Amino acid sequence: MIKQVSHSVTGVGAADLGLALGVAYELHAPVTSARAPEVAAPQMMGLRTGTARPHRRKVPLNRLTAMRG
């Protein structure tokens, strides 16, 4: 989208910071629309497992010791 921005400052060099900030503000004016409030998401700390089975290994330890030989 192209937008024409006019300014009243004349005779200023190409590196004028005030003019650049004024043009940038007109092109990208802050939006003041009301946003919906953010919903608090539950914080997950990991997988919930019961106390009877806190962690299951994929390979039993006796197989690992047999492979070492």
HUCOR-V840560 format. One record per pair of residues at least 12 apart in sequence whose C-alpha atoms are under 10 Angstrom apart, sorted by the first residue. I is the first residue (numbers start at 1). J is the second residue. If there is no record, write none. Layout:
I:J
I:J
This chain:
2:27
3:26
3:27
4:26
4:27
5:22
5:23
5:24
5:26
5:27
6:23
6:26
7:19
7:22
7:23
